[in-house]
Every structure is written in structure tokens, then in C-alpha cells.
């Protein structure tokens, strides 16, 4: 590799809707390389243009970098050495400062020590080989006979502006804490004054390079550090619980930098990044206290200066398991889980649609940090079941997961996307035992079924663009509209059939197009016949192997990570698609569609079960959903709402004790897009509207669940939860969702 030339590697920085720019790489070394390339580009702009307009002599002469400690930043040091030892004139133009320094903490590697040992020492040795020791010595103002140690010492003295913590450390070692505190305050003041003299009152570095902690720690600031409230650019003294003392550059310094490079690596950093990006109802300053990284989201001006370089490993979820017995056999259902911050708090269970766990990447990140969030896998047993047994099996697994949480008095809402609506229906029907039976009174239910109803009453059921069999004919109408538009340039219309239901004499809903519903099964008869053949499974599994092999190709992986879509989709989508089973998907689709008339009748009965047992219900759908009818959701909502109003004896939806709520997500642009998929994907949408939809959805879900849990707490069904109480206090006015 040629000196000073970075290794040829394609990277992309995608600016998220919030303003931050995110780059994702396959490993830490590549993330460090990406960060190094971005810093090099900034340095070149400064060298050729920006410095001539900079404030003050120092910022015109030197490119200033403030660095934190930790192993992740070392990846950038290695990349600087490998790619930019020659193309950046480090000795002439770059000067380093430090975000923090600590005295009295064992096992602590200072940022200064890490920079010296992992960058300055090897850089000096490399330059010595390139230029010759004598020449390098003269550059540093030394005699030509200076040895390597002299040269390294001179390079360190030229490149860095240290925090002089040694006297503080000595005072602590002699047990003179009062002296240590006095010396630490003096040094903090000296360091701040030194930086102000060079950079001005704002103490704005050209760039800051730092890692991020699992809990959102940034620089020296861990959650609930009181000095987070100090907004002025300064150096502050932090007194740690361990007795150590830390001198750190303040929040004001961190947000004032011209660019902020964060390298994120290691397991389970996704939660911190989720808190960084999410919009929460909580007071902003409170979120900064909980997750200091949030300080960089105070406004868009700050966010646009933030560059995050993450490796895939940093953005993994934990894996949890639910176990139960089915027909005498042990069954284990896995889940991708983001732990919650509140002990025994809300644990929401997510049920994915046809697209698999990819459906819920955004929700795993964006839902309130107090909640535990689990996206349930389907498991492998269903692949070997008959059509009629697949969804009842899924419902049993869901039932067991709900009850295991409820036994610990945990609120356990469920949320299903797309085909998961069928699972939700079967869960409700499982209360009856016999799907064709009458709905029994709550008092007549057995102990387990009463517990299930109690759990659902306390938290509610959420449907996200959920599917029912009447959506088959509706999708057919939308396909016709799309084909006509492409062939004949007619106006696009994804509203489907003019009506989904009629109301029978008994006041209940009936499919308006029964003939089309009955014939829709014929459209997939070929799939059903194919799956019954012995060749189907090995053939489709071969396609699955091919897909996984393609996704494991490094070039394909990097292209996915570089694609212009929200970072959650780029990262989690690629990982979860690698676990996809095309055979399982085909079996599931076939099971959902094989008997549409029966399944539709069961779906309508599930609505009546919601009403009978006073189970809160929230449905969310995009107005342009191509695959699922927004009109059907409106008609079902009208049916549920009118029935609830009659049952509770009130006239307004806002007066209902048990909500039956519908949120229609509006189109952001006047013209309907040809894209038939993204509106249905909602939280996993890869369109520019994806993040906006995700915020609307998580806000509606948060409100719905918290209101239900608060009611259960008032009724002494659940113990009080601090997160819910906090949320209630911050609701100055009820936020009204768009209700059809």
C-alpha cells in the first residue's frame, strides 16, 4: 500500500432525517477507516480553504482535534497511521487536546496515554523511516544526533496539549483529598483558559473524536452526571462515586465543535443510539440526563455536525427465549429483545408480518426506553404443520409469552404487523376453545383464560396495517389500478373496493364481496399444490441457501450498508434477512390464504371478543396502503366505536373508558407514489417518509399503552410504574391522534 494513500474501500454517509450522518461498516477496523477518511476530507477543506476564514491565529495555523479515551477511538488511530501518515502534515498542522483526564481510578487508561502509545509513537517511527531520523530530528528542532526517544518526546510535546493531572494523582495517593480538589480546580481552570486563548470563548475545536458507552455516555458524562446541566463552554471537575476526580471538557465544548465523530462498536450500543434518535414526550433535558448522547440532538444545527461510524456488532439486540410445552413436546420461541430501563416495567411483544423481524427494527429502537421490547421469532415447528394448525400454534406461543409476563404483574401489550393480525385473531379465539362456540361471560372463563383477558385489558392490542382475508380482493383492485396507470397513464388509486362490509340485520359486519372473497383462494391454489409436493421443501431451501450466501458476500453487505435509507433499515435489515426462511414464508402465506371465508368469519368474531371483554384496541394504517385496505380499517373502527359507545353509554369517543382507536397516517406529498410497498411497511419503510411514520406510530403506541396501564394502576390491577407516572405528568394536554 502506498504511503499516504487510504485503502480503496467504498463507504457511504447517509444523513438521517434528524440531521445526523450515519455510516455503517462490517467491523470496527472499517468503521475506524471510514471515520479517518471523513476527518481527512475535513482537514483538506481546512487546509485549502476554511482556515483562511477561521477566527484567530491559532485556528488558522492548526487543525485542532479533541479526543476521548476507549478502545473504539484506537481504530481511528490505526486508520490514520495506515492511510494518512503522509497526506496529513501532522507535525506542522495538527494539534491534539483531550476530552477528559482522571486521577485516582485504578485500571484507567488515559486518553493521552492511548493517543501517545497508539498513534504518536508509531507515527514518529513511521516518519523516521520515511524521512530519515536526522531529517525528522531537525524538523522537531533537535540536534541531528537525537535518538528515537528524544524524537518521540519532542513529537509528543509538539502535538498535544495535555491535562496535567499528575499532581492531583499524587495528592490522592497521599490521602490529601482537600489538596487534590484544590489542584484539580486549578488545573481545570488552567486548561479551559489555555483553550480559550487559542480557540476563543466558544472553545470550538475543528473536530471531536470519541466513543459512546452502552448507556449513552459521551466523553466524561455518564447518565445523571449533575454537570450535564452546565451549558457554558468550560472545563469542569467531576467527583466520581469511586472517589476519583475527573477533569473534563463540558457539554458546551462538545456541542460547539465544528464536527463530531463518534465511533460506535461492541455489543448492545443500539439502545443508546435509539435514545439518541428518538423523539420522546419527556422533557429534553431529562433525556440528556438519562442518555448524555442526547445533548447532540438539542437542535438540527448541532445534529448536522454529528457523524456516527458504527460497526454491525455495535448494533445487535439481545436474544431471549420463551419456553412452553405443546402436545407433550418442549417448544422454545426466541426473540430479539431490547432491555428496558424500568424493572418489571412494560414489556411489549411484537409480531412481525411477511417481511419477518425486519418489520420491527425501528420499533426495537424507538419505543420508550423504559420498556422492554421483544420481537418474537416464529420458530421452525410451523414448517412441518398443516395449514390449519400453523396460526393456532403461533397464537399458543404468544399466549404463553403473555402469561409468563403477566404472572409477574408486568404490563404486556402486543403489537402485530401485516399477517400477524391473523395471529392476534387466533389468540382471541383461543379463549373460546372451540372457535365456533359462543363467547362466554368473563366470569365463566377458566383461570388461565381470565388471566389472559386481564393481561390484554391492562395493556391492549395494537394492529399495524394488519391483514384480513377481505384484503385479498382489495389488493386485486389496486393491482388493476396500478397496471392501468402503467399501461394507459390513468390516475393512480389505491383505495381498492368501494366497500368492504355491509351490516346485517343483527347489526354485525358481513363481507360485501363474498363471491370475490370465496374465489380468492383459487389465486394461490398453485402454491398450495406445490407445497404439498415432496420436492418443494428442498427446492425452496436451496433458494434460501442462495439468498444467505448472497447476503454474506462482503460486497453485497457493504452495498446494503451504504444504501440511502434509515440506518436501522440498512443494518438490521441485512442481518435479519440472513436468517429468513423462504420455505417458512411460503408456508405462512399459504396458511393465511388457504381458507379465506372461514378466516374472515373468525376475524370478525375476534372483533366481537374485543368488545365482549373490554380489551383496548389501537389500529394504525397508512391511507395509501396497497396490500391492506384502509377503508376496511375505517369500517371496522366504526363498528367497534359505535358498539363501545353503546356499551358504555357515552356519546363521544374521548369519553370512552376502554379505547377503540384508529390512526390513519396521511400521505406527506400531494401526489400518490407508484411504490406499492412502502406505505404498508410503515415502521420499516425505506422511503423518505419512513422516519416520519415511525415517529407518529411510536407516539400513538406510547400514548395508548401508557393510558391503558395508568387505568390498570388506578384500578389496582397493576402496581404503580414510575415511567407511566412521569409520562402522565408531562401530558399538559391530551394529544389527539388522527381518527377516522
Buried (B, 14 or more C-beta within 10 A) or exposed (E): EEEEEBEEEEBBBBEBBBBBBBBBBBEBBBBBBBBBBBBBEBBBEBBEEBBEEBEEEBBEBBBBBBBBBBBBBBBBBBBBBBBBBBEBEBBEBBBBBBBBBBBBBEEBBBBBEBBBEBBBBBBBBBBBEEBEBBEBBBBBEBEEEBEBEBBBBBBBEBBBBBBBBEBBBBBBEEEEBEBBBEBBBBBBBBBBEBBBEBBBEBBBBBBBBBBBBEBBBBBBBBBEBEBBEEEEBBBBBBBBEEEBBBBBBBBBBBBBBBBBBBBBBBEBBBBBBBBBBBBBBBEBBEBBBBBBBBBBBBEEEBBBBBBBBBBBBBBBBBEBEBEBEEEEEEBEBBBBBBBBBBEBBBBBBBBBBBBBBBBBBBBBBBBBBBBBBBBBBBBEBBBEBEBEEBBBBBBBBBBBBBBBBBEEEBBBBBBBBBBBBBBBBBBBBBBBEEBEEEBBEBEEBEEEBBBBBBBBBBBBBBBBBBBBBBBBBBBBBBBEBBEBBEEEEEEBBBBBBEEBBEEEEEEBBBBBBBEBBBBBBEBBEEBBEBBEEEEBBEEBBEEBEEBBEEBEEEEEBBBBBBBEBBBBBBBBBBBBBBEBBBBBBBBBBBBBBBBBBEBBBBBBBBBBBBBBBBBBBBBBBBBBBBBBBBBBBBBBBBBBBEBBBEBEEEEEBEEBEBBBBBBBBEEEEEEBBEBBBBBBBBBBBBBBBBBBBBBBBBBBBBBBBBBBBBBBBEEEBBEEBEBBEBBEEEEEEEEEBEBB
